[in-house]
């Protein structure tokens, strides 16, 4: 999946951002082809990364530890 600097898209995660799937703290933000941003916890992002990539989503914020 393509990853871009947060500054390029003007989006960064903060402590109040929650996963759109389970409401855990968000670790990844993806810009969807239709224009919306979905927030993911690390677990649900990892689980859905292949489908997101195939669908053309772009990571605009990644707060996971490497």
mmJSON file of the N, C-alpha and C atoms, coordinates in Angstrom:
{"data_MODEL":{"atom_site":{
"group_PDB":["ATOM","ATOM","ATOM","ATOM","ATOM","ATOM","ATOM","ATOM","ATOM","ATOM","ATOM","ATOM","ATOM","ATOM","ATOM","ATOM","ATOM","ATOM","ATOM","ATOM","ATOM","ATOM","ATOM","ATOM","ATOM","ATOM","ATOM","ATOM","ATOM","ATOM","ATOM","ATOM","ATOM","ATOM","ATOM","ATOM","ATOM","ATOM","ATOM","ATOM","ATOM","ATOM","ATOM","ATOM","ATOM","ATOM","ATOM","ATOM","ATOM","ATOM","ATOM","ATOM","ATOM","ATOM","ATOM","ATOM","ATOM","ATOM","ATOM","ATOM","ATOM","ATOM","ATOM","ATOM","ATOM","ATOM","ATOM","ATOM","ATOM","ATOM","ATOM","ATOM","ATOM","ATOM","ATOM","ATOM","ATOM","ATOM","ATOM","ATOM","ATOM","ATOM","ATOM","ATOM","ATOM","ATOM","ATOM","ATOM","ATOM","ATOM","ATOM","ATOM","ATOM","ATOM","ATOM","ATOM","ATOM","ATOM","ATOM","ATOM","ATOM","ATOM","ATOM","ATOM","ATOM","ATOM","ATOM","ATOM","ATOM","ATOM","ATOM","ATOM","ATOM","ATOM","ATOM","ATOM","ATOM","ATOM","ATOM","ATOM","ATOM","ATOM","ATOM","ATOM","ATOM","ATOM","ATOM","ATOM","ATOM","ATOM","ATOM","ATOM","ATOM","ATOM","ATOM","ATOM","ATOM","ATOM","ATOM","ATOM","ATOM","ATOM","ATOM","ATOM","ATOM","ATOM","ATOM","ATOM","ATOM","ATOM","ATOM","ATOM","ATOM","ATOM","ATOM","ATOM","ATOM","ATOM","ATOM","ATOM","ATOM","ATOM","ATOM","ATOM","ATOM","ATOM","ATOM","ATOM","ATOM","ATOM","ATOM","ATOM","ATOM","ATOM","ATOM","ATOM","ATOM","ATOM","ATOM","ATOM","ATOM","ATOM","ATOM","ATOM","ATOM","ATOM","ATOM","ATOM","ATOM","ATOM","ATOM","ATOM","ATOM","ATOM","ATOM","ATOM","ATOM","ATOM"],
"id":[1,2,3,4,5,6,7,8,9,10,11,12,13,14,15,16,17,18,19,20,21,22,23,24,25,26,27,28,29,30,31,32,33,34,35,36,37,38,39,40,41,42,43,44,45,46,47,48,49,50,51,52,53,54,55,56,57,58,59,60,61,62,63,64,65,66,67,68,69,70,71,72,73,74,75,76,77,78,79,80,81,82,83,84,85,86,87,88,89,90,91,92,93,94,95,96,97,98,99,100,101,102,103,104,105,106,107,108,109,110,111,112,113,114,115,116,117,118,119,120,121,122,123,124,125,126,127,128,129,130,131,132,133,134,135,136,137,138,139,140,141,142,143,144,145,146,147,148,149,150,151,152,153,154,155,156,157,158,159,160,161,162,163,164,165,166,167,168,169,170,171,172,173,174,175,176,177,178,179,180,181,182,183,184,185,186,187,188,189,190,191,192,193,194,195,196,197,198],
"type_symbol":["N","C","C","N","C","C","N","C","C","N","C","C","N","C","C","N","C","C","N","C","C","N","C","C","N","C","C","N","C","C","N","C","C","N","C","C","N","C","C","N","C","C","N","C","C","N","C","C","N","C","C","N","C","C","N","C","C","N","C","C","N","C","C","N","C","C","N","C","C","N","C","C","N","C","C","N","C","C","N","C","C","N","C","C","N","C","C","N","C","C","N","C","C","N","C","C","N","C","C","N","C","C","N","C","C","N","C","C","N","C","C","N","C","C","N","C","C","N","C","C","N","C","C","N","C","C","N","C","C","N","C","C","N","C","C","N","C","C","N","C","C","N","C","C","N","C","C","N","C","C","N","C","C","N","C","C","N","C","C","N","C","C","N","C","C","N","C","C","N","C","C","N","C","C","N","C","C","N","C","C","N","C","C","N","C","C","N","C","C","N","C","C","N","C","C","N","C","C"],
"label_atom_id":["N","CA","C","N","CA","C","N","CA","C","N","CA","C","N","CA","C","N","CA","C","N","CA","C","N","CA","C","N","CA","C","N","CA","C","N","CA","C","N","CA","C","N","CA","C","N","CA","C","N","CA","C","N","CA","C","N","CA","C","N","CA","C","N","CA","C","N","CA","C","N","CA","C","N","CA","C","N","CA","C","N","CA","C","N","CA","C","N","CA","C","N","CA","C","N","CA","C","N","CA","C","N","CA","C","N","CA","C","N","CA","C","N","CA","C","N","CA","C","N","CA","C","N","CA","C","N","CA","C","N","CA","C","N","CA","C","N","CA","C","N","CA","C","N","CA","C","N","CA","C","N","CA","C","N","CA","C","N","CA","C","N","CA","C","N","CA","C","N","CA","C","N","CA","C","N","CA","C","N","CA","C","N","CA","C","N","CA","C","N","CA","C","N","CA","C","N","CA","C","N","CA","C","N","CA","C","N","CA","C","N","CA","C","N","CA","C","N","CA","C","N","CA","C","N","CA","C","N","CA","C"],
"label_alt_id":[null,null,null,null,null,null,null,null,null,null,null,null,null,null,null,null,null,null,null,null,null,null,null,null,null,null,null,null,null,null,null,null,null,null,null,null,null,null,null,null,null,null,null,null,null,null,null,null,null,null,null,null,null,null,null,null,null,null,null,null,null,null,null,null,null,null,null,null,null,null,null,null,null,null,null,null,null,null,null,null,null,null,null,null,null,null,null,null,null,null,null,null,null,null,null,null,null,null,null,null,null,null,null,null,null,null,null,null,null,null,null,null,null,null,null,null,null,null,null,null,null,null,null,null,null,null,null,null,null,null,null,null,null,null,null,null,null,null,null,null,null,null,null,null,null,null,null,null,null,null,null,null,null,null,null,null,null,null,null,null,null,null,null,null,null,null,null,null,null,null,null,null,null,null,null,null,null,null,null,null,null,null,null,null,null,null,null,null,null,null,null,null,null,null,null,null,null,null],
"label_comp_id":["UNK","UNK","UNK","UNK","UNK","UNK","UNK","UNK","UNK","UNK","UNK","UNK","UNK","UNK","UNK","UNK","UNK","UNK","UNK","UNK","UNK","UNK","UNK","UNK","UNK","UNK","UNK","UNK","UNK","UNK","UNK","UNK","UNK","UNK","UNK","UNK","UNK","UNK","UNK","UNK","UNK","UNK","UNK","UNK","UNK","UNK","UNK","UNK","UNK","UNK","UNK","UNK","UNK","UNK","UNK","UNK","UNK","UNK","UNK","UNK","UNK","UNK","UNK","UNK","UNK","UNK","UNK","UNK","UNK","UNK","UNK","UNK","UNK","UNK","UNK","UNK","UNK","UNK","UNK","UNK","UNK","UNK","UNK","UNK","UNK","UNK","UNK","UNK","UNK","UNK","UNK","UNK","UNK","UNK","UNK","UNK","UNK","UNK","UNK","UNK","UNK","UNK","UNK","UNK","UNK","UNK","UNK","UNK","UNK","UNK","UNK","UNK","UNK","UNK","UNK","UNK","UNK","UNK","UNK","UNK","UNK","UNK","UNK","UNK","UNK","UNK","UNK","UNK","UNK","UNK","UNK","UNK","UNK","UNK","UNK","UNK","UNK","UNK","UNK","UNK","UNK","UNK","UNK","UNK","UNK","UNK","UNK","UNK","UNK","UNK","UNK","UNK","UNK","UNK","UNK","UNK","UNK","UNK","UNK","UNK","UNK","UNK","UNK","UNK","UNK","UNK","UNK","UNK","UNK","UNK","UNK","UNK","UNK","UNK","UNK","UNK","UNK","UNK","UNK","UNK","UNK","UNK","UNK","UNK","UNK","UNK","UNK","UNK","UNK","UNK","UNK","UNK","UNK","UNK","UNK","UNK","UNK","UNK"],
"label_asym_id":["A","A","A","A","A","A","A","A","A","A","A","A","A","A","A","A","A","A","A","A","A","A","A","A","A","A","A","A","A","A","A","A","A","A","A","A","A","A","A","A","A","A","A","A","A","A","A","A","A","A","A","A","A","A","A","A","A","A","A","A","A","A","A","A","A","A","A","A","A","A","A","A","A","A","A","A","A","A","A","A","A","A","A","A","A","A","A","A","A","A","A","A","A","A","A","A","A","A","A","A","A","A","A","A","A","A","A","A","A","A","A","A","A","A","A","A","A","A","A","A","A","A","A","A","A","A","A","A","A","A","A","A","A","A","A","A","A","A","A","A","A","A","A","A","A","A","A","A","A","A","A","A","A","A","A","A","A","A","A","A","A","A","A","A","A","A","A","A","A","A","A","A","A","A","A","A","A","A","A","A","A","A","A","A","A","A","A","A","A","A","A","A","A","A","A","A","A","A"],
"label_entity_id":["1","1","1","1","1","1","1","1","1","1","1","1","1","1","1","1","1","1","1","1","1","1","1","1","1","1","1","1","1","1","1","1","1","1","1","1","1","1","1","1","1","1","1","1","1","1","1","1","1","1","1","1","1","1","1","1","1","1","1","1","1","1","1","1","1","1","1","1","1","1","1","1","1","1","1","1","1","1","1","1","1","1","1","1","1","1","1","1","1","1","1","1","1","1","1","1","1","1","1","1","1","1","1","1","1","1","1","1","1","1","1","1","1","1","1","1","1","1","1","1","1","1","1","1","1","1","1","1","1","1","1","1","1","1","1","1","1","1","1","1","1","1","1","1","1","1","1","1","1","1","1","1","1","1","1","1","1","1","1","1","1","1","1","1","1","1","1","1","1","1","1","1","1","1","1","1","1","1","1","1","1","1","1","1","1","1","1","1","1","1","1","1","1","1","1","1","1","1"],
"label_seq_id":[1,1,1,2,2,2,3,3,3,4,4,4,5,5,5,6,6,6,7,7,7,8,8,8,9,9,9,10,10,10,11,11,11,12,12,12,13,13,13,14,14,14,15,15,15,16,16,16,17,17,17,18,18,18,19,19,19,20,20,20,21,21,21,22,22,22,23,23,23,24,24,24,25,25,25,26,26,26,27,27,27,28,28,28,29,29,29,30,30,30,31,31,31,32,32,32,33,33,33,34,34,34,35,35,35,36,36,36,37,37,37,38,38,38,39,39,39,40,40,40,41,41,41,42,42,42,43,43,43,44,44,44,45,45,45,46,46,46,47,47,47,48,48,48,49,49,49,50,50,50,51,51,51,52,52,52,53,53,53,54,54,54,55,55,55,56,56,56,57,57,57,58,58,58,59,59,59,60,60,60,61,61,61,62,62,62,63,63,63,64,64,64,65,65,65,66,66,66],
"pdbx_PDB_ins_code":[null,null,null,null,null,null,null,null,null,null,null,null,null,null,null,null,null,null,null,null,null,null,null,null,null,null,null,null,null,null,null,null,null,null,null,null,null,null,null,null,null,null,null,null,null,null,null,null,null,null,null,null,null,null,null,null,null,null,null,null,null,null,null,null,null,null,null,null,null,null,null,null,null,null,null,null,null,null,null,null,null,null,null,null,null,null,null,null,null,null,null,null,null,null,null,null,null,null,null,null,null,null,null,null,null,null,null,null,null,null,null,null,null,null,null,null,null,null,null,null,null,null,null,null,null,null,null,null,null,null,null,null,null,null,null,null,null,null,null,null,null,null,null,null,null,null,null,null,null,null,null,null,null,null,null,null,null,null,null,null,null,null,null,null,null,null,null,null,null,null,null,null,null,null,null,null,null,null,null,null,null,null,null,null,null,null,null,null,null,null,null,null,null,null,null,null,null,null],
"Cartn_x":[0.852,0.0,0.893,0.525,1.287,1.148,2.243,2.228,2.766,2.074,2.477,2.685,3.517,3.755,2.449,2.252,1.038,0.888,1.994,1.944,1.423,1.704,1.272,-0.248,-0.902,-2.362,-3.016,-2.209,-2.765,-3.553,-3.207,-3.939,-2.955,-3.269,-2.477,-3.427,-3.019,-3.834,-3.598,-4.632,-4.459,-5.083,-4.951,-5.373,-6.871,-7.655,-9.107,-9.63,-8.766,-9.188,-9.416,-10.513,-10.896,-11.096,-10.802,-11.002,-12.479,-12.736,-14.11,-14.732,-13.937,-14.442,-14.78,-13.893,-14.093,-13.983,-13.683,-13.532,-12.287,-11.327,-10.026,-9.286,-8.202,-7.429,-6.932,-7.121,-6.722,-5.202,-4.683,-3.251,-2.939,-3.923,-3.72,-4.939,-4.693,-5.763,-5.585,-6.649,-6.574,-7.537,-7.05,-7.878,-8.472,-9.788,-10.47,-10.642,-10.75,-10.884,-12.058,-13.109,-14.271,-14.092,-12.986,-12.679,-12.744,-13.359,-13.441,-12.21,-12.025,-10.924,-11.508,-10.926,-11.286,-10.127,-10.453,-9.449,-9.474,-8.288,-8.141,-7.24,-7.572,-6.606,-5.589,-4.47,-3.426,-3.941,-4.706,-5.229,-6.131,-7.096,-8.031,-7.38,-6.403,-5.683,-4.929,-4.196,-3.444,-4.378,-5.54,-6.518,-7.083,-7.188,-7.83,-6.891,-5.594,-4.633,-4.708,-4.801,-4.835,-6.056,-7.204,-8.429,-8.365,-7.803,-7.664,-6.739,-5.637,-4.691,-5.358,-6.066,-6.744,-7.8,-8.404,-9.435,-8.913,-7.61,-7.022,-6.9,-7.046,-6.889,-5.434,-5.224,-3.88,-3.724,-2.622,-2.347,-1.949,-2.676,-2.361,-1.835,-1.964,-1.413,-1.114,0.08,0.472,1.162,0.472,1.008,1.511,1.638,2.146,3.635,4.101,5.541,6.135,7.262,7.924,8.709],
"Cartn_y":[-1.173,0.0,1.23,2.19,3.437,4.182,4.711,5.493,6.875,7.904,9.28,9.963,10.966,11.731,12.341,12.342,12.911,14.369,15.093,16.512,16.741,15.807,15.937,15.953,15.183,15.1,15.946,16.534,17.359,16.575,15.315,14.492,13.828,13.865,13.128,12.587,11.503,10.862,11.533,11.518,11.999,10.993,11.224,10.265,10.016,10.901,10.709,9.978,9.742,9.018,7.546,7.002,5.619,4.833,3.54,2.624,2.632,2.746,2.722,1.34,0.343,-1.031,-1.445,-1.079,-1.6,-0.545,0.653,1.798,1.758,0.87,0.925,2.154,2.526,3.685,3.467,4.457,4.342,4.385,3.514,3.468,3.816,3.667,3.912,4.642,5.631,6.311,6.058,5.661,5.408,6.318,6.875,7.67,6.716,6.659,5.738,6.383,5.57,6.105,7.067,6.873,7.747,9.059,9.202,10.462,10.472,9.486,9.476,8.88,9.194,8.607,7.604,6.398,5.393,5.244,5.102,4.906,3.456,2.923,1.507,1.345,0.412,-0.023,-0.891,-1.176,-1.954,-3.342,-3.968,-5.312,-5.338,-4.451,-4.468,-3.977,-3.078,-2.689,-3.892,-4.598,-5.77,-6.802,-6.981,-7.95,-7.562,-6.275,-5.788,-5.151,-5.169,-4.474,-4.916,-6.212,-6.702,-6.17,-6.182,-5.697,-4.183,-3.467,-2.021,-1.685,-2.387,-2.178,-2.457,-3.574,-3.943,-2.912,-2.291,-1.304,0.092,0.293,1.588,2.555,2.069,2.938,3.361,4.546,5.09,5.423,4.995,5.318,6.791,7.55,8.968,9.257,8.3,8.44,7.046,6.868,5.567,5.77,5.466,5.651,4.371,3.307,2.043,2.15,1.433,1.345,0.295,0.601,-0.373,-1.373],
"Cartn_z":[0.0,0.0,0.0,-0.785,-0.841,0.475,0.953,2.184,1.882,2.343,2.121,3.458,3.482,4.709,5.189,6.506,7.083,6.692,6.623,6.295,4.883,3.985,2.594,2.486,3.33,3.3,4.39,5.257,6.315,7.348,7.575,8.528,9.476,10.751,11.732,12.79,13.396,14.425,15.767,16.603,17.973,18.931,20.213,21.233,21.247,20.681,20.691,19.454,18.453,17.252,17.589,17.097,17.395,16.114,16.194,15.076,14.673,13.377,12.886,12.969,13.223,13.307,14.736,15.711,17.068,18.167,17.848,18.758,19.643,19.337,20.003,19.471,20.128,19.664,18.234,17.384,15.978,15.847,14.967,14.702,13.255,12.364,10.938,10.387,9.552,8.829,7.351,6.662,5.23,4.486,3.396,2.501,1.479,1.44,0.547,-0.835,-1.882,-3.233,-3.389,-2.633,-2.704,-1.968,-1.233,-0.588,0.919,1.552,3.009,3.648,4.929,5.696,6.678,6.688,7.679,8.645,9.921,10.966,11.415,11.672,12.014,13.226,14.116,15.126,14.381,14.993,14.317,13.934,14.812,14.563,13.329,13.266,12.145,10.849,10.943,9.724,9.156,10.024,9.566,8.942,9.549,9.067,7.696,7.411,6.189,5.175,5.439,4.574,3.119,2.865,1.479,0.73,1.367,0.727,0.504,1.466,1.318,0.155,0.057,-1.037,-2.38,-2.457,-3.696,-4.086,-3.087,-3.341,-3.611,-3.516,-3.83,-2.668,-1.443,-0.275,-0.117,0.449,0.658,2.143,2.756,4.157,4.246,5.057,5.24,6.65,7.551,8.898,9.429,9.957,10.49,11.814,12.896,14.232,14.86,14.079,14.62,14.867,15.855,16.129,15.221,14.607,13.722,14.502],
"occupancy":[1.0,1.0,1.0,1.0,1.0,1.0,1.0,1.0,1.0,1.0,1.0,1.0,1.0,1.0,1.0,1.0,1.0,1.0,1.0,1.0,1.0,1.0,1.0,1.0,1.0,1.0,1.0,1.0,1.0,1.0,1.0,1.0,1.0,1.0,1.0,1.0,1.0,1.0,1.0,1.0,1.0,1.0,1.0,1.0,1.0,1.0,1.0,1.0,1.0,1.0,1.0,1.0,1.0,1.0,1.0,1.0,1.0,1.0,1.0,1.0,1.0,1.0,1.0,1.0,1.0,1.0,1.0,1.0,1.0,1.0,1.0,1.0,1.0,1.0,1.0,1.0,1.0,1.0,1.0,1.0,1.0,1.0,1.0,1.0,1.0,1.0,1.0,1.0,1.0,1.0,1.0,1.0,1.0,1.0,1.0,1.0,1.0,1.0,1.0,1.0,1.0,1.0,1.0,1.0,1.0,1.0,1.0,1.0,1.0,1.0,1.0,1.0,1.0,1.0,1.0,1.0,1.0,1.0,1.0,1.0,1.0,1.0,1.0,1.0,1.0,1.0,1.0,1.0,1.0,1.0,1.0,1.0,1.0,1.0,1.0,1.0,1.0,1.0,1.0,1.0,1.0,1.0,1.0,1.0,1.0,1.0,1.0,1.0,1.0,1.0,1.0,1.0,1.0,1.0,1.0,1.0,1.0,1.0,1.0,1.0,1.0,1.0,1.0,1.0,1.0,1.0,1.0,1.0,1.0,1.0,1.0,1.0,1.0,1.0,1.0,1.0,1.0,1.0,1.0,1.0,1.0,1.0,1.0,1.0,1.0,1.0,1.0,1.0,1.0,1.0,1.0,1.0,1.0,1.0,1.0,1.0,1.0,1.0],
"B_iso_or_equiv":[0.0,0.0,0.0,0.0,0.0,0.0,0.0,0.0,0.0,0.0,0.0,0.0,0.0,0.0,0.0,0.0,0.0,0.0,0.0,0.0,0.0,0.0,0.0,0.0,0.0,0.0,0.0,0.0,0.0,0.0,0.0,0.0,0.0,0.0,0.0,0.0,0.0,0.0,0.0,0.0,0.0,0.0,0.0,0.0,0.0,0.0,0.0,0.0,0.0,0.0,0.0,0.0,0.0,0.0,0.0,0.0,0.0,0.0,0.0,0.0,0.0,0.0,0.0,0.0,0.0,0.0,0.0,0.0,0.0,0.0,0.0,0.0,0.0,0.0,0.0,0.0,0.0,0.0,0.0,0.0,0.0,0.0,0.0,0.0,0.0,0.0,0.0,0.0,0.0,0.0,0.0,0.0,0.0,0.0,0.0,0.0,0.0,0.0,0.0,0.0,0.0,0.0,0.0,0.0,0.0,0.0,0.0,0.0,0.0,0.0,0.0,0.0,0.0,0.0,0.0,0.0,0.0,0.0,0.0,0.0,0.0,0.0,0.0,0.0,0.0,0.0,0.0,0.0,0.0,0.0,0.0,0.0,0.0,0.0,0.0,0.0,0.0,0.0,0.0,0.0,0.0,0.0,0.0,0.0,0.0,0.0,0.0,0.0,0.0,0.0,0.0,0.0,0.0,0.0,0.0,0.0,0.0,0.0,0.0,0.0,0.0,0.0,0.0,0.0,0.0,0.0,0.0,0.0,0.0,0.0,0.0,0.0,0.0,0.0,0.0,0.0,0.0,0.0,0.0,0.0,0.0,0.0,0.0,0.0,0.0,0.0,0.0,0.0,0.0,0.0,0.0,0.0,0.0,0.0,0.0,0.0,0.0,0.0],
"pdbx_formal_charge":[null,null,null,null,null,null,null,null,null,null,null,null,null,null,null,null,null,null,null,null,null,null,null,null,null,null,null,null,null,null,null,null,null,null,null,null,null,null,null,null,null,null,null,null,null,null,null,null,null,null,null,null,null,null,null,null,null,null,null,null,null,null,null,null,null,null,null,null,null,null,null,null,null,null,null,null,null,null,null,null,null,null,null,null,null,null,null,null,null,null,null,null,null,null,null,null,null,null,null,null,null,null,null,null,null,null,null,null,null,null,null,null,null,null,null,null,null,null,null,null,null,null,null,null,null,null,null,null,null,null,null,null,null,null,null,null,null,null,null,null,null,null,null,null,null,null,null,null,null,null,null,null,null,null,null,null,null,null,null,null,null,null,null,null,null,null,null,null,null,null,null,null,null,null,null,null,null,null,null,null,null,null,null,null,null,null,null,null,null,null,null,null,null,null,null,null,null,null],
"auth_seq_id":[1,1,1,2,2,2,3,3,3,4,4,4,5,5,5,6,6,6,7,7,7,8,8,8,9,9,9,10,10,10,11,11,11,12,12,12,13,13,13,14,14,14,15,15,15,16,16,16,17,17,17,18,18,18,19,19,19,20,20,20,21,21,21,22,22,22,23,23,23,24,24,24,25,25,25,26,26,26,27,27,27,28,28,28,29,29,29,30,30,30,31,31,31,32,32,32,33,33,33,34,34,34,35,35,35,36,36,36,37,37,37,38,38,38,39,39,39,40,40,40,41,41,41,42,42,42,43,43,43,44,44,44,45,45,45,46,46,46,47,47,47,48,48,48,49,49,49,50,50,50,51,51,51,52,52,52,53,53,53,54,54,54,55,55,55,56,56,56,57,57,57,58,58,58,59,59,59,60,60,60,61,61,61,62,62,62,63,63,63,64,64,64,65,65,65,66,66,66],
"auth_comp_id":["UNK","UNK","UNK","UNK","UNK","UNK","UNK","UNK","UNK","UNK","UNK","UNK","UNK","UNK","UNK","UNK","UNK","UNK","UNK","UNK","UNK","UNK","UNK","UNK","UNK","UNK","UNK","UNK","UNK","UNK","UNK","UNK","UNK","UNK","UNK","UNK","UNK","UNK","UNK","UNK","UNK","UNK","UNK","UNK","UNK","UNK","UNK","UNK","UNK","UNK","UNK","UNK","UNK","UNK","UNK","UNK","UNK","UNK","UNK","UNK","UNK","UNK","UNK","UNK","UNK","UNK","UNK","UNK","UNK","UNK","UNK","UNK","UNK","UNK","UNK","UNK","UNK","UNK","UNK","UNK","UNK","UNK","UNK","UNK","UNK","UNK","UNK","UNK","UNK","UNK","UNK","UNK","UNK","UNK","UNK","UNK","UNK","UNK","UNK","UNK","UNK","UNK","UNK","UNK","UNK","UNK","UNK","UNK","UNK","UNK","UNK","UNK","UNK","UNK","UNK","UNK","UNK","UNK","UNK","UNK","UNK","UNK","UNK","UNK","UNK","UNK","UNK","UNK","UNK","UNK","UNK","UNK","UNK","UNK","UNK","UNK","UNK","UNK","UNK","UNK","UNK","UNK","UNK","UNK","UNK","UNK","UNK","UNK","UNK","UNK","UNK","UNK","UNK","UNK","UNK","UNK","UNK","UNK","UNK","UNK","UNK","UNK","UNK","UNK","UNK","UNK","UNK","UNK","UNK","UNK","UNK","UNK","UNK","UNK","UNK","UNK","UNK","UNK","UNK","UNK","UNK","UNK","UNK","UNK","UNK","UNK","UNK","UNK","UNK","UNK","UNK","UNK","UNK","UNK","UNK","UNK","UNK","UNK"],
"auth_asym_id":["A","A","A","A","A","A","A","A","A","A","A","A","A","A","A","A","A","A","A","A","A","A","A","A","A","A","A","A","A","A","A","A","A","A","A","A","A","A","A","A","A","A","A","A","A","A","A","A","A","A","A","A","A","A","A","A","A","A","A","A","A","A","A","A","A","A","A","A","A","A","A","A","A","A","A","A","A","A","A","A","A","A","A","A","A","A","A","A","A","A","A","A","A","A","A","A","A","A","A","A","A","A","A","A","A","A","A","A","A","A","A","A","A","A","A","A","A","A","A","A","A","A","A","A","A","A","A","A","A","A","A","A","A","A","A","A","A","A","A","A","A","A","A","A","A","A","A","A","A","A","A","A","A","A","A","A","A","A","A","A","A","A","A","A","A","A","A","A","A","A","A","A","A","A","A","A","A","A","A","A","A","A","A","A","A","A","A","A","A","A","A","A","A","A","A","A","A","A"],
"auth_atom_id":["N","CA","C","N","CA","C","N","CA","C","N","CA","C","N","CA","C","N","CA","C","N","CA","C","N","CA","C","N","CA","C","N","CA","C","N","CA","C","N","CA","C","N","CA","C","N","CA","C","N","CA","C","N","CA","C","N","CA","C","N","CA","C","N","CA","C","N","CA","C","N","CA","C","N","CA","C","N","CA","C","N","CA","C","N","CA","C","N","CA","C","N","CA","C","N","CA","C","N","CA","C","N","CA","C","N","CA","C","N","CA","C","N","CA","C","N","CA","C","N","CA","C","N","CA","C","N","CA","C","N","CA","C","N","CA","C","N","CA","C","N","CA","C","N","CA","C","N","CA","C","N","CA","C","N","CA","C","N","CA","C","N","CA","C","N","CA","C","N","CA","C","N","CA","C","N","CA","C","N","CA","C","N","CA","C","N","CA","C","N","CA","C","N","CA","C","N","CA","C","N","CA","C","N","CA","C","N","CA","C","N","CA","C","N","CA","C","N","CA","C","N","CA","C","N","CA","C","N","CA","C"],
"pdbx_PDB_model_num":[1,1,1,1,1,1,1,1,1,1,1,1,1,1,1,1,1,1,1,1,1,1,1,1,1,1,1,1,1,1,1,1,1,1,1,1,1,1,1,1,1,1,1,1,1,1,1,1,1,1,1,1,1,1,1,1,1,1,1,1,1,1,1,1,1,1,1,1,1,1,1,1,1,1,1,1,1,1,1,1,1,1,1,1,1,1,1,1,1,1,1,1,1,1,1,1,1,1,1,1,1,1,1,1,1,1,1,1,1,1,1,1,1,1,1,1,1,1,1,1,1,1,1,1,1,1,1,1,1,1,1,1,1,1,1,1,1,1,1,1,1,1,1,1,1,1,1,1,1,1,1,1,1,1,1,1,1,1,1,1,1,1,1,1,1,1,1,1,1,1,1,1,1,1,1,1,1,1,1,1,1,1,1,1,1,1,1,1,1,1,1,1,1,1,1,1,1,1]
}}}
